[in-house]
Amino acid sequence: MSTTTEVHSARVQFLALAGAFSSGAMLAVQSRLNGVVSEHSGRPLMAALWSFGSGLVVLTIAVLVTAPVRRGVLRIIEALRAGRLKWWQCIGGFFGGLLVAVQAWSVPIVGVAIFSVAVVGGQTLNGLLVDRLGLGPAGVHAVTGVRLLAAIVAVVGVVVASTAGGAGEFSLLPAVAAFLVGAGMAVQQAVNGRVSVANKSPMATTWQNFLVGTVTLLVVSLVVLLTSGTHDWTLSSDVPPWALTGGLIGIVFIAITSWAVRITGVLIFGLLAVAGQLLTAVGLDLIDPAARDRIGAQLLIGLLITLVAAVGAGLARNR
């Protein structure tokens, strides 16, 4: 019996680690898809709304027809009423909504690689604060000198990569925005882990994220609509059908994150997600003629620095 339990435990850990790597790759792919929708529509918020809104529709259907997912949603409500969850632990989707909006805007400008490097840098730096405050299900983790150094190095990597095409506003502003939403992702992963522990259903956590994210984007879009006076918010008919699947990829991404982060921890999860995200991002830019010219020595050096920093932070946390 003991041997069977150990094998099962090892298998679960392997799947969680593989899921972390895959989720990073999915985020890079989603960035490219939402960037394509943004380019065709001319409205990053429209692309973000489509991504979250289409995902919410699919997940709502799953809640209605699938009893385990429905029970998971009810457990979230019960946990809030009982005080096992705080309201602010259920707003991870807010950061997800901002992430998708920023990726839809910035990827057509700087490419998937620079966007991904900046997101990773933000995650690595803010992962220190997330662990120190004990926001994730694993509780409080101390901030060591090695992890602090790794976070600083990650920021250096972001600066090196984002200035590869010059220090103009068109390269730095999207990178700064991506860095900030990357910091938000560290919070999202941590609180999603807590919600999944409470409801025992990663898909219920995913539905709750998409609901909050969609509401966030609707509010932002309404403000933009009222201030700009522009009423043409329809998707262009020439958007490639394959580019409209960003919401479905987001469902898988958040579901894997909500489950795997409970097993690996926030920074260990981030470590493998970083590798999948950065490697896939470079590959996507290399096969895209419009972005291929951005892949130069400086960008790759910045990417490598950020990757090493994330690895160092993860190993230090593991100790």
N, C-alpha and C positions, 0 to 999 in steps of 0.2 A: 504493500500500500504506500509506503514511504517513497519507494522508487518511482511509482506512478505519479505521485504528487510532484516530485522534483522535476520529472520530465515535462509534466503539464505546465509547471511554473516557468521552466526554461522556454517552452514553446510560446507561452503568452508573452514573455519578455522579448523574445525574438520578433514576434508579430508587432509588438508595440514599437520596437526600434525601426523595423521595416516601414511601419505606418508613418513614423515621424519623418523618415527620408522621403517617402512618397508624398506626404502632405506638402513638404517644401517644393517638390517638383510641380505639384498641382497649383500652388500659389503662383509660380512663375508662368505656367500655362494660362491660368485665369487672367493674369496681368496682360498677356498678349491678346487674349480674346476680347477683354473689355476695352483695351486700347484700340482694337480694330473697330468695334462698335462706336467708340467715341469719335474716331476719325471720320466715319461715314455719316454720323448724325450731327457732328459739330458741337455736341453737348455732352461733356463728361458726366454731368449729373443724370442725363437721360440713360447713358450706358450703365451707370451704377444702379439706377432705379430698375432697369430691366433685369440686371443680374440678381439683385436681391428680391425683387418682386416676383420674378418667375420661379425662383427657388422657394419663396414662401408659399406660392400656390401649390407646388408639388408636395411640399412638406405638410401643408394643411390637409391635403387629400390623404396623405399617409396617416395623419392624426385621426381623421374621421373613420378610416377603414381598418386601421391596425390597432388592436386592443392594447398590446404592450406599450406602444408609443403614447396612446391616449392615457394610459395609467401613469406613464412617466410625467406627462404634463400635469396631471392631477397631483402627483407627489410634489412637484414644484410649488403649487399653490398651498398644499398642506405644510410643506417645510417653511414657507414664508409666514403662514399663520402661527406655526409653533415656535418660530424664532430660530429654527435651525439654519435658515438662510436669511441674510439681510437683503433689503431691496437693491442695494448697490452691487451686490454679487450677481444680480440677474440682468445687468446692463452691458454685458460683454458685446452684444450686438451693436452697441453704439460705436465702439471702436472698429468693428468689422465694417459698418457702413461707411465710416470715414476712410478706411483703408481702400475700399473698392472705388470710392469717389476720387481719391488721390491717384490711384493706379490708372484709372480711366483717363485722367487729365495728364499725368506726367509721362506715362510710357510712350505715347506718340512723340514726345519731345526729346526724352533722354534715352529711351530704349529700356528693355527689360533688365539688362545687367546692372546699370547704374541704379535704377529703381530698387532692385533686389538688394544690392550692397547697402544702400541707405536704410532700407527696412531692417536688415540684419543688424546693422550698427545700432539702430534705435532699440531693437529687442535686447541686444547684449548689454547695453548700458542700463536700460530700465529694469532688466532682469535682476540686477543687484537690489534695487529698491523693492521690487515685488517680493523677492525672497526675504529681505530684511523685515518687511512688514508682515510676512506670513500670509499673503493673499491667496496662495495656492493651497491645495489640500494637504501638501506635505508639511505645512507649518513654517515656522521661522527658521531661516538659515543665516548664519553670520556672514558679514562682508569681510573677506580677507584681503590682504595686500595684493596677492596674486590676482584675484578676481577683479579688484579695482584697476590694476595695471592693464589687465586684458580688456576691460571696458574702454579705457583711455586709448589703447592701441586700436580698438575697433573704430573709434571715432576718427582716428588718423587715417585708417583705411578708407572710410567714407569720404573724407576730404580729398584724398589722393584720387579716388575713382571718379568722384563727381566733378572734379576740375580737369579731367582728362581732355575735355573738348574746349577748355578755356573757362575763365572764372566769370563769365557773363551771367546775367540773370536767367537766361534760358537754360543754363545747366545747373546753377546753384539753387534756385528757388524750388524747382521740382524735387531736387535731392533733399533739401531741408524738410519739405513737406512729407516726403517719404520717410525720412528719419523720425519725424514726430509720430506718424501713424504706426511705424514699427515699434516705437516705445509703447503705444497703446495696445499693440498686439500682445506684448508680454503680460499686460493686465488681463486682456481678454482670455488668453490661454489659462491663466491662473484661476480666474473666477469661474470659467467654464468647467474646470476640473472640480471645483466645489459643488457646482450645480449638478454635475453628473454623479457625484457621490451621493447627493441627496435624492436624486430621482431614479438612479440606476438605469438610465436610458439615454445613451449618447444622442439618439435621434430626437428625443424630446428637448434636450439641451440645444440641439441644432435648430429646431423649430423656434424655440424661444429667442435664439440669436437672430434668426432671420426676421422675426416679428419686430424686435427692437430696432434692428438695422434698417428695415424698410420704413418704419415710422420716423426714424432719424432723417433718412433721405427725403421723405415726403415733406417734413417740416422745412428742411434746408431748401428744397426745390420750391416750396410755396413762398418762402422769403425772397428767393431769387426772382421768381415769377412776378411778385408784387413790386419789387424794386426795379426790375428791368423792363417790365411791360411787354415782354415777348411771350406770345401765346402759341407759337409753333413748336410743340414738344413731341411730335410724332417721329417714330423711327423711320429712317430712310429705307426705301424698298430695295436698295442695292446692297444692303448689309448682307455679307455671306452667311448662310444658315449656320455653318459650323461655329461662327463667332458668337452666336446667341446662346451657347451652352455654358457660359461662364457661371450662371447660377447653379446649374447641376454640379459643376466641379466644386463650387463653394459648399454645397451640401456635404459632399464626400469629405472635403477638407476639414470642415468644422466638426463633423461627426468623428473622424479619426482623431483630431486634436483633443476633443472632449474625453475620448476613451483612453488614448495612449498617454496623455500627460499625467494621468493618475498613477501610471505604472513607472514612467521614466523620470518624472519631475519636470519642472518648467524649463530649466536650462539644459538638461540632458536631452529633452525633447527638441529644444531649440537647436542644439548642436547638430543633430542629424538632419533636422529640417533645413538648417542653413546650408549644409552640403548639397542636399537635393535641390534647393532653391537656386543657389548660385551656379551650380553646374548646368542645370536646365536653362537658366537665364542666358548664360553665355551661348549655349547651343541654339536657342531660339533667335538670338541676335545675329549669330553667324549665318543662319539660313534665311534671314530676312535681308534682301538687298538694301532696303532703306536704312537698316540699323547696322549693317555689317561694318561700315566705315568707322563706327564708334568703338569697335573692339580693337584697341591698340595696347601697346606695352604698359602705359600708365594705368589704364583701366584694369588690366589684368593684375598689375602689382597691387593696386588698391583692393581688388577682390581677394587676392591671396592674403594680404595683411588682415582684412576683416575676417576671413575664414580661420586663420591661425588664432586670432584673438577670441573668436567664438569657441574654438576647440579648447584653448587655454582656460577660458572661463568655465566651460563645462567640466573639464577635468578637475579644476580646483574645487568646484562645488561638490563633485563626486567624492573627493577625499574628505 
